[in-house]
Structure formats: structure tokens, C-alpha cells
């Protein structure tokens, strides 16, 4: 079992910055992909940024040039700059990890990001 815990969300003014963190813990012996998703009220969950051992990084068009995903072993980070009101959403950490010889996808509980003046 893998547990993902996000932190770093909050209220920020347009144009500001936030850094989200995600820490993976539990019983696992490999993480191949870590990613950030977000879900705004009334909208579907969408992929924001992905970091993969095999494919590197990938970003949604809406955040390219403003967001940066990084990883340090079992932790992932999302540096968000030049934030806009439309970035307001619950941000979820996602990981594909191997536990008991099986690869599974795991989700964190989410952290709220609100961009407003």
C-alpha cells in the first residue's frame, strides 16, 4: 500500500506563486510516474504535469512556462508561478508505484489552491 500526502496549497493573489509537495510513504519498491492533477468545481479532473522515469516531463498546455514539476525519490513537487484565477482547483498527487510485485495507481487526498484578489 502507498500513501500520498500533499501539502502547500492555499490562497494566493493572481500573479503569485505556490509550491506544492507530495510525499509517498508505505510499502513499495519503485515509483515509475508521479504526477499532479487538478479538479475545479463543476469540471472533470485534468492532468497538469507528469514526471516519468522513461518519458521525462509533460505539461498541460494551460500551464506550460508557468509550472514546473520535479521529483526527489519518493517526493514530487509542483512549482506554480504566475498563477491565474483559472488555476483555482483542488490539486491531487498521483503516483504509479510497485507494491507486492504489482504496479498500481495511487492518489492523494488533494490540496486546495485558490487564486483570487
N, C-alpha and C positions, 0 to 999 in steps of 0.2 A: 504494500500500500504506500502511496505517495501523497503527501500533503503539501499544498502550495499556499503560501500566505503572502498576500500583497500588503504594501504599505506605501505611504507617500501622497495619497490623494488629498484633496482639499479644495478650498475656494481661492481662485486667483483672478486677477483682472486681465482683460484682453491685452495681449502682447507680453504677458508674463510667462514664467517658466515653472515647471514642476518636474520632479524626478520620482518615478515610481520604482519600487523594488519588489522583487518576488523571490522568496526563499523556498526551496524544495527540501523536504525532510521526509524521513521514513525509511522503509526498506526497499532500496532499489540499487541496481548496479549499472546504471547507464541512463543518460538522457540524450536523446538524439536531436530533439527540437524543443525550443522554448519560444513562446510567442505571447503577444498581447492582443486581446480582442477588446471591443467596447460595444456597449449597447445603450443607446439613447432611448428615452421614453417614447413608446409607440413605434419603435423601429426594431429591425432584426439585429442580432449580434453580428458584428463585422470584424474581419481581420484588420489589425492596424499595422503590426510589424512582426516579422518572423526571423529567428536566427537558427540556422541549421548547420550541423557539422558538415553536411555534404553540399549544401547549396548556398551557404553564406547568409546574407540578409536580404529581406524583401519587405517593401513598404506599400501601404495603400497610397494611391495617387494623392489623396487628400492631405497626407501628412509628409510626403517626400520633401526633403530640405528643411523640415522643422523638427521632426522626431528622429531620435537615434536609439536603436536597440543594441544592447551589449550583454555579455554573459561572462560570468566568472564561476566556473564549475557548476554548482547547483543553484546559483543565483542569476537572475536576469534583471535587467534594468531598462527603463524606458525614460530617456531624457526628452522632455517635451518643451520646445521653445516656441515663441511667437504664437502663443495659444489664442484660439478664436472661440467665440461663444458656441460655435457648432462642434467644438471638441468636447462639449459637456456630455458626459455619459458615465456609466459605471464601467470601469476598466477591469478586465479579467486576465489573469495569468493562465497560460496553458502550457502543458508540457507533455511530450511523448517520452515515456520512461519504461525501462525494463525492470520488472519485478517478478520474481519466481519464473524466470526464463520467458516471460510473456511481455510483449510491448503493449502498453495501453496509453490512452489519453487521459490526462487529469486536468481538473480545473480548480482555480482558487475561488474564494468567496466573493471577490470583487472589491474594488475601492472606488469611491465616488470622486469624480473630478468635475468641478463646476467652474466655468469661465464666465464671469459676469462683473460688470462695473457697479 
